[in-house]
Amino acid sequence: MALSLLEIEYLREVIKEVNVKLEALEETRSFYKVELKKEDLTEMERNSYLSALKAIDQHIRGNRILIKVRNLTKEAGEK
């Protein structure tokens, strides 16, 4: 099943948005990792950062899967 040019263009725009969000998530993840190294965090703060990191990692994995799908779609569109 081949995609139309309109569908391919739509996917490209979605991927651009995902890449921007992915960069922001990666920056936030880096910040949280630095914060977790602080020894004066309360248990509640530490748990909050760990929970946030888990959620961020799940989003990043999901976005990377979407990018892989995009690459496959791009290859199919070129054929």
MARFI-467591 format. One line per field, with one value per atom (N, C-alpha, C, O): chain; atom name; x, y negated, z negated; residue number from 1. Coordinates in nm, 3 decimals. Layout:
N
chain: [A | ...]
atom: [CA | ...]
u: [X | ...]
v: [Y | ...]
w: [Z | ...]
n: [NUM | ...]
***
This chain:
79
chain: [A | A | A | A | A | A | A | A | A | A | A | A | A | A | A | A | A | A | A | A | A | A | A | A | A | A | A | A | A | A | A | A | A | A | A | A | A | A | A | A | A | A | A | A | A | A | A | A | A | A | A | A | A | A | A | A | A | A | A | A | A | A | A | A | A | A | A | A | A | A | A | A | A | A | A | A | A | A | A | A | A | A | A | A | A | A | A | A | A | A | A | A | A | A | A | A | A | A | A | A | A | A | A | A | A | A | A | A | A | A | A | A | A | A | A | A | A | A | A | A | A | A | A | A | A | A | A | A | A | A | A | A | A | A | A | A | A | A | A | A | A | A | A | A | A | A | A | A | A | A | A | A | A | A | A | A | A | A | A | A | A | A | A | A | A | A | A | A | A | A | A | A | A | A | A | A | A | A | A | A | A | A | A | A | A | A | A | A | A | A | A | A | A | A | A | A | A | A | A | A | A | A | A | A | A | A | A | A | A | A | A | A | A | A | A | A | A | A | A | A | A | A | A | A | A | A | A | A | A | A | A | A | A | A | A | A | A | A | A | A | A | A | A | A | A | A | A | A | A | A | A | A | A | A | A | A | A | A | A | A | A | A | A | A | A | A | A | A | A | A | A | A | A | A | A | A | A | A | A | A | A | A | A | A | A | A | A | A | A | A | A | A | A | A | A | A | A | A | A | A | A | A | A | A | A | A | A | A | A | A | A | A | A | A | A | A]
atom: [N | CA | C | O | N | CA | C | O | N | CA | C | O | N | CA | C | O | N | CA | C | O | N | CA | C | O | N | CA | C | O | N | CA | C | O | N | CA | C | O | N | CA | C | O | N | CA | C | O | N | CA | C | O | N | CA | C | O | N | CA | C | O | N | CA | C | O | N | CA | C | O | N | CA | C | O | N | CA | C | O | N | CA | C | O | N | CA | C | O | N | CA | C | O | N | CA | C | O | N | CA | C | O | N | CA | C | O | N | CA | C | O | N | CA | C | O | N | CA | C | O | N | CA | C | O | N | CA | C | O | N | CA | C | O | N | CA | C | O | N | CA | C | O | N | CA | C | O | N | CA | C | O | N | CA | C | O | N | CA | C | O | N | CA | C | O | N | CA | C | O | N | CA | C | O | N | CA | C | O | N | CA | C | O | N | CA | C | O | N | CA | C | O | N | CA | C | O | N | CA | C | O | N | CA | C | O | N | CA | C | O | N | CA | C | O | N | CA | C | O | N | CA | C | O | N | CA | C | O | N | CA | C | O | N | CA | C | O | N | CA | C | O | N | CA | C | O | N | CA | C | O | N | CA | C | O | N | CA | C | O | N | CA | C | O | N | CA | C | O | N | CA | C | O | N | CA | C | O | N | CA | C | O | N | CA | C | O | N | CA | C | O | N | CA | C | O | N | CA | C | O | N | CA | C | O | N | CA | C | O | N | CA | C | O | N | CA | C | O | N | CA | C | O | N | CA | C | O | N | CA | C | O | N | CA | C | O | N | CA | C | O | N | CA | C | O | N | CA | C | O | N | CA | C | O]
u: [0.084 | 0.000 | 0.089 | 0.163 | 0.082 | 0.163 | 0.089 | -0.034 | 0.165 | 0.108 | 0.103 | 0.187 | 0.003 | -0.007 | 0.095 | 0.149 | 0.122 | 0.215 | 0.164 | 0.244 | 0.035 | -0.024 | -0.001 | 0.031 | -0.017 | 0.007 | 0.154 | 0.185 | 0.241 | 0.385 | 0.422 | 0.500 | 0.368 | 0.397 | 0.343 | 0.409 | 0.225 | 0.169 | 0.260 | 0.287 | 0.307 | 0.397 | 0.527 | 0.580 | 0.577 | 0.698 | 0.675 | 0.761 | 0.561 | 0.529 | 0.515 | 0.562 | 0.451 | 0.436 | 0.573 | 0.598 | 0.661 | 0.795 | 0.873 | 0.947 | 0.858 | 0.926 | 0.882 | 0.964 | 0.751 | 0.699 | 0.751 | 0.786 | 0.756 | 0.805 | 0.951 | 0.992 | 1.030 | 1.172 | 1.192 | 1.281 | 1.112 | 1.121 | 1.086 | 1.156 | 0.979 | 0.938 | 1.043 | 1.069 | 1.101 | 1.204 | 1.325 | 1.379 | 1.367 | 1.479 | 1.446 | 1.531 | 1.325 | 1.285 | 1.283 | 1.326 | 1.232 | 1.230 | 1.370 | 1.397 | 1.460 | 1.597 | 1.666 | 1.745 | 1.638 | 1.693 | 1.638 | 1.712 | 1.508 | 1.446 | 1.502 | 1.529 | 1.519 | 1.575 | 1.715 | 1.748 | 1.796 | 1.931 | 1.927 | 2.004 | 1.836 | 1.822 | 1.784 | 1.842 | 1.686 | 1.641 | 1.754 | 1.767 | 1.834 | 1.946 | 2.046 | 2.101 | 2.070 | 2.160 | 2.098 | 2.167 | 1.970 | 1.902 | 1.908 | 1.923 | 1.896 | 1.898 | 2.033 | 2.041 | 2.138 | 2.271 | 2.287 | 2.381 | 2.195 | 2.201 | 2.170 | 2.073 | 2.252 | 2.236 | 2.130 | 2.082 | 2.093 | 1.998 | 1.852 | 1.767 | 1.823 | 1.684 | 1.606 | 1.659 | 1.482 | 1.396 | 1.356 | 1.371 | 1.305 | 1.260 | 1.147 | 1.140 | 1.061 | 0.950 | 1.001 | 0.953 | 1.099 | 1.156 | 1.224 | 1.208 | 1.301 | 1.372 | 1.272 | 1.291 | 1.165 | 1.063 | 0.994 | 0.960 | 0.973 | 0.909 | 0.997 | 0.948 | 1.126 | 1.218 | 1.227 | 1.229 | 1.232 | 1.240 | 1.116 | 1.125 | 0.999 | 0.874 | 0.872 | 0.832 | 0.915 | 0.919 | 1.016 | 0.987 | 1.132 | 1.230 | 1.173 | 1.196 | 1.101 | 1.041 | 0.942 | 0.943 | 0.858 | 0.760 | 0.831 | 0.792 | 0.934 | 1.009 | 1.074 | 1.068 | 1.134 | 1.197 | 1.096 | 1.127 | 0.975 | 0.871 | 0.832 | 0.813 | 0.820 | 0.786 | 0.898 | 0.871 | 1.020 | 1.133 | 1.135 | 1.156 | 1.115 | 1.112 | 1.000 | 1.020 | 0.883 | 0.770 | 0.799 | 0.762 | 0.864 | 0.897 | 1.001 | 0.995 | 1.096 | 1.197 | 1.133 | 1.175 | 1.033 | 0.960 | 0.890 | 0.891 | 0.828 | 0.761 | 0.859 | 0.826 | 0.979 | 1.081 | 1.122 | 1.145 | 1.131 | 1.164 | 1.055 | 1.083 | 0.929 | 0.817 | 0.826 | 0.801 | 0.863 | 0.879 | 0.984 | 0.964 | 1.095 | 1.201 | 1.155 | 1.188 | 1.079 | 1.025 | 0.927 | 0.926 | 0.844 | 0.747 | 0.819 | 0.778 | 0.927 | 1.004 | 1.063 | 1.059 | 1.116 | 1.172 | 1.064 | 1.088 | 0.945 | 0.835 | 0.788 | 0.751 | 0.790 | 0.749 | 0.846 | 0.808 | 0.972 | 1.073 | 1.070 | 1.128 | 1.005 | 1.002 | 0.904 | 0.891]
v: [0.117 | 0.000 | -0.124 | -0.148 | -0.200 | -0.321 | -0.439 | -0.447 | -0.529 | -0.651 | -0.760 | -0.767 | -0.845 | -0.958 | -1.063 | -1.060 | -1.156 | -1.265 | -1.348 | -1.396 | -1.366 | -1.442 | -1.370 | -1.435 | -1.240 | -1.163 | -1.168 | -1.180 | -1.158 | -1.164 | -1.301 | -1.310 | -1.407 | -1.543 | -1.562 | -1.623 | -1.510 | -1.517 | -1.447 | -1.501 | -1.329 | -1.255 | -1.332 | -1.330 | -1.398 | -1.479 | -1.591 | -1.617 | -1.657 | -1.764 | -1.710 | -1.771 | -1.596 | -1.534 | -1.501 | -1.523 | -1.448 | -1.411 | -1.535 | -1.529 | -1.646 | -1.770 | -1.810 | -1.847 | -1.803 | -1.837 | -1.740 | -1.781 | -1.614 | -1.513 | -1.538 | -1.525 | -1.574 | -1.599 | -1.716 | -1.712 | -1.820 | -1.935 | -1.891 | -1.927 | -1.814 | -1.767 | -1.671 | -1.673 | -1.590 | -1.495 | -1.569 | -1.529 | -1.675 | -1.755 | -1.816 | -1.816 | -1.866 | -1.925 | -1.819 | -1.845 | -1.701 | -1.593 | -1.551 | -1.525 | -1.545 | -1.506 | -1.611 | -1.575 | -1.738 | -1.844 | -1.834 | -1.848 | -1.809 | -1.795 | -1.674 | -1.680 | -1.565 | -1.443 | -1.471 | -1.427 | -1.541 | -1.575 | -1.659 | -1.637 | -1.756 | -1.841 | -1.757 | -1.772 | -1.668 | -1.585 | -1.495 | -1.473 | -1.442 | -1.357 | -1.435 | -1.382 | -1.559 | -1.644 | -1.670 | -1.662 | -1.700 | -1.726 | -1.604 | -1.619 | -1.485 | -1.364 | -1.341 | -1.268 | -1.401 | -1.385 | -1.469 | -1.449 | -1.561 | -1.644 | -1.559 | -1.483 | -1.573 | -1.491 | -1.544 | -1.470 | -1.670 | -1.729 | -1.719 | -1.788 | -1.634 | -1.616 | -1.538 | -1.447 | -1.575 | -1.495 | -1.368 | -1.358 | -1.273 | -1.149 | -1.176 | -1.114 | -1.270 | -1.306 | -1.368 | -1.335 | -1.458 | -1.520 | -1.414 | -1.412 | -1.326 | -1.221 | -1.132 | -1.100 | -1.091 | -1.006 | -1.078 | -1.016 | -1.207 | -1.286 | -1.290 | -1.270 | -1.316 | -1.318 | -1.180 | -1.170 | -1.075 | -0.939 | -0.904 | -0.844 | -0.943 | -0.918 | -0.996 | -0.943 | -1.120 | -1.203 | -1.144 | -1.140 | -1.098 | -1.038 | -0.914 | -0.891 | -0.834 | -0.713 | -0.750 | -0.689 | -0.850 | -0.895 | -0.953 | -0.926 | -1.032 | -1.092 | -0.984 | -0.990 | -0.885 | -0.776 | -0.701 | -0.662 | -0.681 | -0.614 | -0.697 | -0.643 | -0.828 | -0.916 | -0.916 | -0.912 | -0.921 | -0.921 | -0.792 | -0.794 | -0.679 | -0.550 | -0.550 | -0.506 | -0.599 | -0.605 | -0.694 | -0.660 | -0.806 | -0.897 | -0.835 | -0.855 | -0.761 | -0.697 | -0.590 | -0.571 | -0.522 | -0.424 | -0.496 | -0.449 | -0.610 | -0.688 | -0.731 | -0.729 | -0.770 | -0.811 | -0.692 | -0.709 | -0.574 | -0.455 | -0.428 | -0.393 | -0.445 | -0.427 | -0.528 | -0.495 | -0.650 | -0.755 | -0.715 | -0.733 | -0.662 | -0.622 | -0.511 | -0.510 | -0.418 | -0.310 | -0.365 | -0.323 | -0.461 | -0.526 | -0.602 | -0.599 | -0.670 | -0.747 | -0.653 | -0.683 | -0.541 | -0.443 | -0.389 | -0.373 | -0.362 | -0.311 | -0.414 | -0.379 | -0.542 | -0.650 | -0.673 | -0.724 | -0.636 | -0.657 | -0.548 | -0.564 | -0.438 | -0.326 | -0.347 | -0.262]
w: [0.000 | 0.000 | 0.000 | -0.095 | 0.103 | 0.116 | 0.055 | 0.059 | -0.001 | -0.059 | 0.047 | 0.136 | 0.034 | 0.125 | 0.084 | -0.027 | 0.173 | 0.142 | 0.025 | -0.057 | 0.016 | -0.094 | -0.227 | -0.327 | -0.229 | -0.351 | -0.392 | -0.510 | -0.295 | -0.323 | -0.378 | -0.472 | -0.321 | -0.369 | -0.511 | -0.595 | -0.537 | -0.672 | -0.772 | -0.879 | -0.737 | -0.826 | -0.851 | -0.962 | -0.750 | -0.767 | -0.869 | -0.953 | -0.861 | -0.956 | -1.098 | -1.194 | -1.111 | -1.243 | -1.300 | -1.419 | -1.218 | -1.264 | -1.308 | -1.406 | -1.237 | -1.277 | -1.418 | -1.502 | -1.442 | -1.575 | -1.680 | -1.791 | -1.647 | -1.741 | -1.773 | -1.889 | -1.674 | -1.698 | -1.794 | -1.879 | -1.780 | -1.871 | -2.013 | -2.109 | -2.026 | -2.158 | -2.216 | -2.337 | -2.132 | -2.175 | -2.232 | -2.335 | -2.165 | -2.214 | -2.351 | -2.441 | -2.366 | -2.495 | -2.604 | -2.716 | -2.571 | -2.670 | -2.711 | -2.829 | -2.614 | -2.645 | -2.733 | -2.821 | -2.710 | -2.795 | -2.937 | -3.035 | -2.948 | -3.079 | -3.152 | -3.272 | -3.080 | -3.139 | -3.194 | -3.304 | -3.118 | -3.164 | -3.291 | -3.384 | -3.294 | -3.413 | -3.535 | -3.642 | -3.519 | -3.631 | -3.680 | -3.801 | -3.589 | -3.630 | -3.714 | -3.810 | -3.677 | -3.756 | -3.894 | -3.995 | -3.897 | -4.024 | -4.116 | -4.238 | -4.059 | -4.141 | -4.208 | -4.307 | -4.157 | -4.217 | -4.344 | -4.421 | -4.366 | -4.486 | -4.608 | -4.611 | -4.707 | -4.827 | -4.923 | -5.008 | -4.909 | -5.003 | -4.960 | -5.015 | -4.863 | -4.820 | -4.925 | -4.989 | -4.942 | -5.030 | -4.955 | -4.833 | -5.030 | -4.967 | -4.867 | -4.761 | -4.902 | -4.814 | -4.683 | -4.575 | -4.693 | -4.573 | -4.486 | -4.364 | -4.550 | -4.476 | -4.402 | -4.285 | -4.472 | -4.409 | -4.294 | -4.193 | -4.311 | -4.206 | -4.080 | -3.969 | -4.100 | -3.985 | -3.919 | -3.797 | -4.000 | -3.944 | -3.863 | -3.757 | -3.915 | -3.842 | -3.710 | -3.606 | -3.716 | -3.595 | -3.493 | -3.374 | -3.540 | -3.448 | -3.381 | -3.262 | -3.455 | -3.398 | -3.287 | -3.180 | -3.312 | -3.212 | -3.090 | -2.976 | -3.113 | -3.002 | -2.917 | -2.794 | -2.981 | -2.906 | -2.820 | -2.708 | -2.873 | -2.795 | -2.673 | -2.564 | -2.691 | -2.579 | -2.475 | -2.354 | -2.520 | -2.426 | -2.347 | -2.225 | -2.413 | -2.342 | -2.238 | -2.125 | -2.277 | -2.185 | -2.065 | -1.953 | -2.088 | -1.979 | -1.886 | -1.765 | -1.942 | -1.857 | -1.769 | -1.655 | -1.822 | -1.740 | -1.626 | -1.512 | -1.655 | -1.551 | -1.443 | -1.324 | -1.482 | -1.385 | -1.298 | -1.179 | -1.357 | -1.278 | -1.176 | -1.061 | -1.218 | -1.126 | -1.013 | -0.897 | -1.046 | -0.945 | -0.843 | -0.723 | -0.891 | -0.799 | -0.707 | -0.588 | -0.760 | -0.676 | -0.573 | -0.458 | -0.618 | -0.529 | -0.419 | -0.302 | -0.456 | -0.359 | -0.253 | -0.134 | -0.298 | -0.205 | -0.112 | 0.008 | -0.165 | -0.084 | 0.017 | 0.129 | -0.022 | 0.067 | 0.181 | 0.287 | 0.159 | 0.262 | 0.368 | 0.476 | 0.339 | 0.435 | 0.545 | 0.633]
n: [1 | 1 | 1 | 1 | 2 | 2 | 2 | 2 | 3 | 3 | 3 | 3 | 4 | 4 | 4 | 4 | 5 | 5 | 5 | 5 | 6 | 6 | 6 | 6 | 7 | 7 | 7 | 7 | 8 | 8 | 8 | 8 | 9 | 9 | 9 | 9 | 10 | 10 | 10 | 10 | 11 | 11 | 11 | 11 | 12 | 12 | 12 | 12 | 13 | 13 | 13 | 13 | 14 | 14 | 14 | 14 | 15 | 15 | 15 | 15 | 16 | 16 | 16 | 16 | 17 | 17 | 17 | 17 | 18 | 18 | 18 | 18 | 19 | 19 | 19 | 19 | 20 | 20 | 20 | 20 | 21 | 21 | 21 | 21 | 22 | 22 | 22 | 22 | 23 | 23 | 23 | 23 | 24 | 24 | 24 | 24 | 25 | 25 | 25 | 25 | 26 | 26 | 26 | 26 | 27 | 27 | 27 | 27 | 28 | 28 | 28 | 28 | 29 | 29 | 29 | 29 | 30 | 30 | 30 | 30 | 31 | 31 | 31 | 31 | 32 | 32 | 32 | 32 | 33 | 33 | 33 | 33 | 34 | 34 | 34 | 34 | 35 | 35 | 35 | 35 | 36 | 36 | 36 | 36 | 37 | 37 | 37 | 37 | 38 | 38 | 38 | 38 | 39 | 39 | 39 | 39 | 40 | 40 | 40 | 40 | 41 | 41 | 41 | 41 | 42 | 42 | 42 | 42 | 43 | 43 | 43 | 43 | 44 | 44 | 44 | 44 | 45 | 45 | 45 | 45 | 46 | 46 | 46 | 46 | 47 | 47 | 47 | 47 | 48 | 48 | 48 | 48 | 49 | 49 | 49 | 49 | 50 | 50 | 50 | 50 | 51 | 51 | 51 | 51 | 52 | 52 | 52 | 52 | 53 | 53 | 53 | 53 | 54 | 54 | 54 | 54 | 55 | 55 | 55 | 55 | 56 | 56 | 56 | 56 | 57 | 57 | 57 | 57 | 58 | 58 | 58 | 58 | 59 | 59 | 59 | 59 | 60 | 60 | 60 | 60 | 61 | 61 | 61 | 61 | 62 | 62 | 62 | 62 | 63 | 63 | 63 | 63 | 64 | 64 | 64 | 64 | 65 | 65 | 65 | 65 | 66 | 66 | 66 | 66 | 67 | 67 | 67 | 67 | 68 | 68 | 68 | 68 | 69 | 69 | 69 | 69 | 70 | 70 | 70 | 70 | 71 | 71 | 71 | 71 | 72 | 72 | 72 | 72 | 73 | 73 | 73 | 73 | 74 | 74 | 74 | 74 | 75 | 75 | 75 | 75 | 76 | 76 | 76 | 76 | 77 | 77 | 77 | 77 | 78 | 78 | 78 | 78 | 79 | 79 | 79 | 79]
***
